[in-house]
């Protein structure tokens, strides 16, 4: 959740009323990217660019999550590996 808030805050700082927070958001983004790079280095051979672009997979995660929530709540069924699973 913190990464999502960081990205949303950075995007909001691009708007004129919140431009005063832009330097602070740049620092927070840098800290998150450094933390991601530290974690990524422990599990594989990733570059700092991978960590700097962490919002890209975050967008896909959110899209998958919200699609799944929609299917469970509204459609009452989910298809997985060719099987339709009905939810309550």
N, CA, C and O atoms as a Tinker XYZ file with bonds, in Angstrom:
   352  protein
     1  N      0.818000   -1.187000    0.000000    73     2
     2  CA     0.000000    0.000000    0.000000    64     1     3
     3  C      0.869000    1.261000    0.000000    63     2     4     5
     4  O      0.521000    2.268000   -0.617000    81     3
     5  N      1.977000    1.190000    0.685000    73     3     6
     6  CA     2.866000    2.341000    0.743000    64     5     7
     7  C      3.409000    2.729000   -0.617000    63     6     8     9
     8  O      3.537000    3.914000   -0.923000    81     7
     9  N      3.731000    1.730000   -1.439000    73     7    10
    10  CA     4.235000    2.020000   -2.780000    64     9    11
    11  C      3.169000    2.696000   -3.619000    63    10    12    13
    12  O      3.467000    3.603000   -4.395000    81    11
    13  N      1.924000    2.258000   -3.468000    73    11    14
    14  CA     0.818000    2.863000   -4.209000    64    13    15
    15  C      0.621000    4.309000   -3.783000    63    14    16    17
    16  O      0.438000    5.188000   -4.624000    81    15
    17  N      0.658000    4.553000   -2.495000    73    15    18
    18  CA     0.500000    5.927000   -1.994000    64    17    19
    19  C      1.653000    6.802000   -2.475000    63    18    20    21
    20  O      1.453000    7.968000   -2.815000    81    19
    21  N      2.849000    6.243000   -2.502000    73    19    22
    22  CA     4.007000    7.000000   -2.990000    64    21    23
    23  C      3.819000    7.419000   -4.446000    63    22    24    25
    24  O      4.087000    8.565000   -4.806000    81    23
    25  N      3.361000    6.493000   -5.277000    73    23    26
    26  CA     3.168000    6.796000   -6.703000    64    25    27
    27  C      2.045000    7.818000   -6.883000    63    26    28    29
    28  O      2.187000    8.764000   -7.658000    81    27
    29  N      0.938000    7.634000   -6.177000    73    27    30
    30  CA    -0.184000    8.578000   -6.297000    64    29    31
    31  C      0.235000    9.967000   -5.826000    63    30    32    33
    32  O     -0.130000   10.969000   -6.440000    81    31
    33  N      0.993000   10.029000   -4.748000    73    31    34
    34  CA     1.466000   11.323000   -4.248000    64    33    35
    35  C      2.399000   12.000000   -5.245000    63    34    36    37
    36  O      2.340000   13.214000   -5.440000    81    35
    37  N      3.256000   11.208000   -5.870000    73    35    38
    38  CA     4.152000   11.783000   -6.883000    64    37    39
    39  C      3.371000   12.330000   -8.066000    63    38    40    41
    40  O      3.684000   13.403000   -8.582000    81    39
    41  N      2.360000   11.594000   -8.493000    73    39    42
    42  CA     1.535000   12.074000   -9.598000    64    41    43
    43  C      0.748000   13.318000   -9.197000    63    42    44    45
    44  O      0.596000   14.242000   -9.997000    81    43
    45  N      0.251000   13.346000   -7.971000    73    43    46
    46  CA    -0.489000   14.519000   -7.498000    64    45    47
    47  C      0.412000   15.743000   -7.409000    63    46    48    49
    48  O     -0.046000   16.866000   -7.621000    81    47
    49  N      1.689000   15.537000   -7.097000    73    47    50
    50  CA     2.597000   16.689000   -6.985000    64    49    51
    51  C      2.866000   17.334000   -8.343000    63    50    52    53
    52  O      3.433000   18.424000   -8.407000    81    51
    53  N      2.464000   16.671000   -9.428000    73    51    54
    54  CA     2.603000   17.281000  -10.751000    64    53    55
    55  C      1.521000   18.324000  -11.017000    63    54    56    57
    56  O      1.653000   19.147000  -11.922000    81    55
    57  N      0.451000   18.284000  -10.223000    73    55    58
    58  CA    -0.618000   19.272000  -10.356000    64    57    59
    59  C     -0.200000   20.580000   -9.692000    63    58    60    61
    60  O      0.464000   20.560000   -8.655000    81    59
    61  N     -0.583000   21.720000  -10.278000    73    59    62
    62  CA    -0.139000   23.014000   -9.741000    64    61    63
    63  C     -0.412000   23.244000   -8.246000    63    62    64    65
    64  O      0.470000   23.771000   -7.568000    81    63
    65  N     -1.576000   22.883000   -7.693000    73    63    66
    66  CA    -1.783000   23.163000   -6.269000    64    65    67
    67  C     -0.833000   22.396000   -5.346000    63    66    68    69
    68  O     -0.588000   22.820000   -4.216000    81    67
    69  N     -0.303000   21.279000   -5.819000    73    67    70
    70  CA     0.555000   20.454000   -4.979000    64    69    71
    71  C      2.020000   20.490000   -5.408000    63    70    72    73
    72  O      2.818000   19.669000   -4.956000    81    71
    73  N      2.376000   21.424000   -6.266000    73    71    74
    74  CA     3.738000   21.510000   -6.791000    64    73    75
    75  C      4.755000   21.772000   -5.690000    63    74    76    77
    76  O      5.923000   21.406000   -5.824000    81    75
    77  N      4.328000   22.391000   -4.618000    73    75    78
    78  CA     5.242000   22.683000   -3.519000    64    77    79
    79  C      5.779000   21.398000   -2.880000    63    78    80    81
    80  O      6.840000   21.419000   -2.257000    81    79
    81  N      5.057000   20.280000   -3.028000    73    79    82
    82  CA     5.473000   19.004000   -2.448000    64    81    83
    83  C      6.358000   18.178000   -3.374000    63    82    84    85
    84  O      6.790000   17.085000   -3.007000    81    83
    85  N      6.624000   18.683000   -4.553000    73    83    86
    86  CA     7.378000   17.929000   -5.555000    64    85    87
    87  C      8.755000   17.467000   -5.060000    63    86    88    89
    88  O      9.092000   16.297000   -5.246000    81    87
    89  N      9.560000   18.329000   -4.440000    73    87    90
    90  CA    10.873000   17.852000   -3.958000    64    89    91
    91  C     10.747000   16.750000   -2.908000    63    90    92    93
    92  O     11.514000   15.787000   -2.915000    81    91
    93  N      9.787000   16.893000   -2.017000    73    91    94
    94  CA     9.584000   15.884000   -0.984000    64    93    95
    95  C      9.158000   14.560000   -1.615000    63    94    96    97
    96  O      9.627000   13.499000   -1.201000    81    95
    97  N      8.279000   14.611000   -2.609000    73    95    98
    98  CA     7.826000   13.394000   -3.266000    64    97    99
    99  C      8.963000   12.733000   -4.046000    63    98   100   101
   100  O      9.022000   11.507000   -4.139000    81    99
   101  N      9.859000   13.538000   -4.603000    73    99   102
   102  CA    11.012000   12.978000   -5.307000    64   101   103
   103  C     11.905000   12.211000   -4.334000    63   102   104   105
   104  O     12.449000   11.162000   -4.681000    81   103
   105  N     12.052000   12.728000   -3.131000    73   103   106
   106  CA    12.845000   12.037000   -2.103000    64   105   107
   107  C     12.166000   10.732000   -1.707000    63   106   108   109
   108  O     12.827000    9.697000   -1.621000    81   107
   109  N     10.861000   10.763000   -1.467000    73   107   110
   110  CA    10.138000    9.553000   -1.095000    64   109   111
   111  C     10.213000    8.500000   -2.199000    63   110   112   113
   112  O     10.408000    7.316000   -1.923000    81   111
   113  N     10.059000    8.933000   -3.438000    73   111   114
   114  CA    10.144000    8.001000   -4.564000    64   113   115
   115  C     11.529000    7.368000   -4.618000    63   114   116   117
   116  O     11.662000    6.164000   -4.838000    81   115
   117  N     12.549000    8.181000   -4.416000    73   115   118
   118  CA    13.926000    7.668000   -4.439000    64   117   119
   119  C     14.149000    6.647000   -3.331000    63   118   120   121
   120  O     14.810000    5.630000   -3.540000    81   119
   121  N     13.597000    6.920000   -2.158000    73   119   122
   122  CA    13.739000    5.985000   -1.040000    64   121   123
   123  C     13.043000    4.663000   -1.364000    63   122   124   125
   124  O     13.598000    3.593000   -1.111000    81   123
   125  N     11.838000    4.729000   -1.918000    73   123   126
   126  CA    11.127000    3.499000   -2.293000    64   125   127
   127  C     11.902000    2.731000   -3.359000    63   126   128   129
   128  O     12.035000    1.510000   -3.273000    81   127
   129  N     12.408000    3.435000   -4.351000    73   127   130
   130  CA    13.164000    2.769000   -5.415000    64   129   131
   131  C     14.425000    2.118000   -4.845000    63   130   132   133
   132  O     14.780000    1.007000   -5.237000    81   131
   133  N     15.106000    2.808000   -3.916000    73   131   134
   134  CA    16.303000    2.231000   -3.293000    64   133   135
   135  C     15.941000    0.994000   -2.482000    63   134   136   137
   136  O     16.669000    0.001000   -2.505000    81   135
   137  N     14.836000    1.047000   -1.777000    73   135   138
   138  CA    14.400000   -0.107000   -1.007000    64   137   139
   139  C     14.055000   -1.282000   -1.929000    63   138   140   141
   140  O     14.412000   -2.425000   -1.642000    81   139
   141  N     13.362000   -0.999000   -3.033000    73   139   142
   142  CA    13.046000   -2.059000   -3.989000    64   141   143
   143  C     14.318000   -2.653000   -4.579000    63   142   144   145
   144  O     14.419000   -3.870000   -4.734000    81   143
   145  N     15.282000   -1.810000   -4.908000    73   143   146
   146  CA    16.532000   -2.309000   -5.479000    64   145   147
   147  C     17.257000   -3.194000   -4.479000    63   146   148   149
   148  O     17.793000   -4.238000   -4.852000    81   147
   149  N     17.279000   -2.792000   -3.216000    73   147   150
   150  CA    17.907000   -3.590000   -2.173000    64   149   151
   151  C     17.239000   -4.963000   -2.086000    63   150   152   153
   152  O     17.919000   -5.984000   -1.981000    81   151
   153  N     15.903000   -4.982000   -2.131000    73   151   154
   154  CA    15.183000   -6.259000   -2.059000    64   153   155
   155  C     15.385000   -7.086000   -3.338000    63   154   156   157
   156  O     15.564000   -8.302000   -3.266000    81   155
   157  N     15.357000   -6.437000   -4.488000    73   155   158
   158  CA    15.523000   -7.155000   -5.753000    64   157   159
   159  C     16.912000   -7.779000   -5.876000    63   158   160   161
   160  O     17.054000   -8.875000   -6.418000    81   159
   161  N     17.929000   -7.091000   -5.379000    73   159   162
   162  CA    19.289000   -7.627000   -5.444000    64   161   163
   163  C     19.423000   -8.907000   -4.640000    63   162   164   165
   164  O     20.246000   -9.764000   -4.963000    81   163
   165  N     18.624000   -9.041000   -3.601000    73   163   166
   166  CA    18.683000  -10.231000   -2.759000    64   165   167
   167  C     18.059000  -11.447000   -3.434000    63   166   168   169
   168  O     18.367000  -12.582000   -3.068000    81   167
   169  N     17.178000  -11.223000   -4.424000    73   167   170
   170  CA    16.497000  -12.356000   -5.053000    64   169   171
   171  C     16.926000  -12.604000   -6.498000    63   170   172   173
   172  O     16.513000  -13.596000   -7.098000    81   171
   173  N     17.746000  -11.723000   -7.064000    73   171   174
   174  CA    18.157000  -11.919000   -8.449000    64   173   175
   175  C     19.125000  -10.846000   -8.901000    63   174   176   177
   176  O     19.596000  -10.040000   -8.099000    81   175
   177  N     19.418000  -10.841000  -10.188000    73   175   178
   178  CA    20.351000   -9.851000  -10.732000    64   177   179
   179  C     19.559000   -8.780000  -11.478000    63   178   180   181
   180  O     19.477000   -8.794000  -12.706000    81   179
   181  N     18.988000   -7.867000  -10.731000    73   179   182
   182  CA    18.194000   -6.776000  -11.286000    64   181   183
   183  C     19.016000   -5.500000  -11.292000    63   182   184   185
   184  O     19.922000   -5.331000  -10.476000    81   183
   185  N     18.698000   -4.612000  -12.207000    73   183   186
   186  CA    19.413000   -3.341000  -12.297000    64   185   187
   187  C     18.657000   -2.260000  -11.523000    63   186   188   189
   188  O     17.486000   -2.444000  -11.193000    81   187
   189  N     19.304000   -1.156000  -11.238000    73   187   190
   190  CA    18.594000   -0.052000  -10.583000    64   189   191
   191  C     17.415000    0.465000  -11.414000    63   190   192   193
   192  O     16.449000    0.983000  -10.855000    81   191
   193  N     17.486000    0.329000  -12.733000    73   191   194
   194  CA    16.380000    0.765000  -13.594000    64   193   195
   195  C     15.104000   -0.014000  -13.275000    63   194   196   197
   196  O     14.007000    0.545000  -13.310000    81   195
   197  N     15.244000   -1.281000  -12.971000    73   195   198
   198  CA    14.088000   -2.096000  -12.595000    64   197   199
   199  C     13.416000   -1.519000  -11.362000    63   198   200   201
   200  O     12.189000   -1.456000  -11.285000    81   199
   201  N     14.218000   -1.103000  -10.408000    73   199   202
   202  CA    13.675000   -0.529000   -9.177000    64   201   203
   203  C     13.056000    0.841000   -9.431000    63   202   204   205
   204  O     12.034000    1.179000   -8.833000    81   203
   205  N     13.656000    1.624000  -10.304000    73   203   206
   206  CA    13.103000    2.950000  -10.595000    64   205   207
   207  C     11.751000    2.869000  -11.291000    63   206   208   209
   208  O     10.919000    3.767000  -11.156000    81   207
   209  N     11.537000    1.799000  -12.030000    73   207   210
   210  CA    10.284000    1.637000  -12.770000    64   209   211
   211  C      9.291000    0.752000  -12.017000    63   210   212   213
   212  O      8.444000    0.109000  -12.637000    81   211
   213  N      9.388000    0.715000  -10.692000    73   211   214
   214  CA     8.494000   -0.154000   -9.919000    64   213   215
   215  C      7.016000    0.140000  -10.097000    63   214   216   217
   216  O      6.216000   -0.766000   -9.866000    81   215
   217  N      6.582000    1.348000  -10.495000    73   215   218
   218  CA     5.150000    1.550000  -10.706000    64   217   219
   219  C      4.560000    0.740000  -11.858000    63   218   220   221
   220  O      3.354000    0.492000  -11.872000    81   219
   221  N      5.375000    0.326000  -12.819000    73   219   222
   222  CA     4.840000   -0.417000  -13.966000    64   221   223
   223  C      4.237000   -1.753000  -13.517000    63   222   224   225
   224  O      3.071000   -2.006000  -13.820000    81   223
   225  N      4.974000   -2.618000  -12.813000    73   223   226
   226  CA     4.329000   -3.852000  -12.357000    64   225   227
   227  C      3.245000   -3.590000  -11.308000    63   226   228   229
   228  O      2.318000   -4.387000  -11.156000    81   227
   229  N      3.363000   -2.486000  -10.598000    73   227   230
   230  CA     2.346000   -2.129000   -9.608000    64   229   231
   231  C      0.997000   -1.868000  -10.281000    63   230   232   233
   232  O     -0.046000   -2.246000   -9.747000    81   231
   233  N      1.015000   -1.231000  -11.440000    73   231   234
   234  CA    -0.217000   -0.986000  -12.195000    64   233   235
   235  C     -0.850000   -2.314000  -12.617000    63   234   236   237
   236  O     -2.064000   -2.487000  -12.513000    81   235
   237  N     -0.029000   -3.246000  -13.092000    73   235   238
   238  CA    -0.559000   -4.546000  -13.500000    64   237   239
   239  C     -1.112000   -5.316000  -12.308000    63   238   240   241
   240  O     -2.130000   -5.999000  -12.429000    81   239
   241  N     -0.452000   -5.213000  -11.158000    73   239   242
   242  CA    -0.959000   -5.870000   -9.954000    64   241   243
   243  C     -2.339000   -5.328000   -9.593000    63   242   244   245
   244  O     -3.260000   -6.096000   -9.317000    81   243
   245  N     -2.477000   -4.002000   -9.595000    73   243   246
   246  CA    -3.765000   -3.397000   -9.246000    64   245   247
   247  C     -4.851000   -3.764000  -10.257000    63   246   248   249
   248  O     -5.995000   -4.017000   -9.879000    81   247
   249  N     -4.497000   -3.791000  -11.523000    73   247   250
   250  CA    -5.489000   -4.160000  -12.551000    64   249   251
   251  C     -5.964000   -5.597000  -12.338000    63   250   252   253
   252  O     -7.160000   -5.875000  -12.435000    81   251
   253  N     -5.045000   -6.500000  -12.053000    73   251   254
   254  CA    -5.409000   -7.893000  -11.806000    64   253   255
   255  C     -6.257000   -8.024000  -10.550000    63   254   256   257
   256  O     -7.249000   -8.753000  -10.538000    81   255
   257  N     -5.870000   -7.321000   -9.500000    73   255   258
   258  CA    -6.609000   -7.369000   -8.244000    64   257   259
   259  C     -8.044000   -6.873000   -8.424000    63   258   260   261
   260  O     -8.989000   -7.537000   -8.000000    81   259
   261  N     -8.207000   -5.708000   -9.050000    73   259   262
   262  CA    -9.547000   -5.136000   -9.203000    64   261   263
   263  C    -10.402000   -5.951000  -10.164000    63   262   264   265
   264  O    -11.615000   -6.042000   -9.976000    81   263
   265  N     -9.804000   -6.538000  -11.177000    73   263   266
   266  CA   -10.572000   -7.410000  -12.075000    64   265   267
   267  C    -11.059000   -8.642000  -11.319000    63   266   268   269
   268  O    -12.210000   -9.054000  -11.459000    81   267
   269  N    -10.186000   -9.214000  -10.529000    73   267   270
   270  CA   -10.563000  -10.383000   -9.739000    64   269   271
   271  C    -11.661000  -10.038000   -8.737000    63   270   272   273
   272  O    -12.622000  -10.793000   -8.586000    81   271
   273  N    -11.524000   -8.913000   -8.059000    73   271   274
   274  CA   -12.549000   -8.490000   -7.096000    64   273   275
   275  C    -13.884000   -8.276000   -7.794000    63   274   276   277
   276  O    -14.933000   -8.631000   -7.257000    81   275
   277  N    -13.848000   -7.699000   -8.986000    73   275   278
   278  CA   -15.077000   -7.480000   -9.755000    64   277   279
   279  C    -15.735000   -8.811000  -10.125000    63   278   280   281
   280  O    -16.948000   -8.967000   -9.985000    81   279
   281  N    -14.941000   -9.755000  -10.592000    73   279   282
   282  CA   -15.494000  -11.050000  -10.988000    64   281   283
   283  C    -16.105000  -11.782000   -9.799000    63   282   284   285
   284  O    -17.153000  -12.415000   -9.931000    81   283
   285  N    -15.466000  -11.700000   -8.658000    73   283   286
   286  CA   -15.981000  -12.392000   -7.474000    64   285   287
   287  C    -17.232000  -11.713000   -6.939000    63   286   288   289
   288  O    -18.206000  -12.386000   -6.602000    81   287
   289  N    -17.215000  -10.405000   -6.859000    73   287   290
   290  CA   -18.338000   -9.677000   -6.259000    64   289   291
   291  C    -19.549000   -9.536000   -7.181000    63   290   292   293
   292  O    -20.687000   -9.713000   -6.745000    81   291
   293  N    -19.311000   -9.224000   -8.429000    73   291   294
   294  CA   -20.423000   -8.928000   -9.344000    64   293   295
   295  C    -20.854000  -10.127000  -10.183000    63   294   296   297
   296  O    -22.045000  -10.417000  -10.301000    81   295
   297  N    -19.900000  -10.804000  -10.749000    73   295   298
   298  CA   -20.224000  -11.909000  -11.663000    64   297   299
   299  C    -20.470000  -13.217000  -10.914000    63   298   300   301
   300  O    -21.107000  -14.130000  -11.439000    81   299
   301  N    -19.965000  -13.300000   -9.696000    73   299   302
   302  CA   -20.124000  -14.499000   -8.850000    64   301   303
   303  C    -19.478000  -15.741000   -9.444000    63   302   304   305
   304  O    -19.843000  -16.865000   -9.098000    81   303
   305  N    -18.510000  -15.536000  -10.349000    73   303   306
   306  CA   -17.778000  -16.674000  -10.892000    64   305   307
   307  C    -16.425000  -16.218000  -11.402000    63   306   308   309
   308  O    -16.234000  -15.065000  -11.789000    81   307
   309  N    -15.491000  -17.159000  -11.390000    73   307   310
   310  CA   -14.136000  -16.903000  -11.854000    64   309   311
   311  C    -13.733000  -18.081000  -12.730000    63   310   312   313
   312  O    -14.009000  -19.231000  -12.390000    81   311
   313  N    -13.087000  -17.805000  -13.843000    73   311   314
   314  CA   -12.585000  -18.869000  -14.702000    64   313   315
   315  C    -11.090000  -18.990000  -14.492000    63   314   316   317
   316  O    -10.354000  -18.007000  -14.580000    81   315
   317  N    -10.646000  -20.214000  -14.213000    73   315   318
   318  CA    -9.242000  -20.459000  -13.965000    64   317   319
   319  C     -8.842000  -21.772000  -14.602000    63   318   320   321
   320  O     -9.418000  -22.818000  -14.304000    81   319
   321  N     -7.863000  -21.715000  -15.473000    73   319   322
   322  CA    -7.375000  -22.892000  -16.194000    64   321   323
   323  C     -8.501000  -23.638000  -16.898000    63   322   324   325
   324  O     -8.527000  -24.868000  -16.908000    81   323
   325  N     -9.423000  -22.896000  -17.481000    73   323   326
   326  CA   -10.499000  -23.493000  -18.243000    64   325   327
   327  C    -11.686000  -23.973000  -17.417000    63   326   328   329
   328  O    -12.662000  -24.476000  -17.974000    81   327
   329  N    -11.617000  -23.826000  -16.119000    73   327   330
   330  CA   -12.706000  -24.240000  -15.228000    64   329   331
   331  C    -13.411000  -23.022000  -14.675000    63   330   332   333
   332  O    -12.763000  -22.049000  -14.288000    81   331
   333  N    -14.718000  -23.063000  -14.635000    73   331   334
   334  CA   -15.493000  -21.976000  -14.038000    64   333   335
   335  C    -15.764000  -22.305000  -12.581000    63   334   336   337
   336  O    -16.345000  -23.341000  -12.261000    81   335
   337  N    -15.341000  -21.419000  -11.714000    73   335   338
   338  CA   -15.520000  -21.606000  -10.277000    64   337   339
   339  C    -16.572000  -20.613000   -9.807000    63   338   340   341
   340  O    -16.405000  -19.404000   -9.970000    81   339
   341  N    -17.620000  -21.100000   -9.243000    73   339   342
   342  CA   -18.683000  -20.244000   -8.736000    64   341   343
   343  C    -18.346000  -19.825000   -7.319000    63   342   344   345
   344  O    -17.837000  -20.618000   -6.526000    81   343
   345  N    -18.639000  -18.562000   -7.008000    73   343   346
   346  CA   -18.416000  -18.061000   -5.642000    64   345   347
   347  C    -19.768000  -17.904000   -4.953000    63   346   348   349
   348  O    -20.820000  -17.990000   -5.587000    81   347
   349  N    -19.721000  -17.682000   -3.693000    73   347   350
   350  CA   -20.972000  -17.563000   -2.924000    64   349   351
   351  C    -21.625000  -16.232000   -3.142000    63   350   352
   352  O    -22.684000  -15.964000   -2.574000    81   351
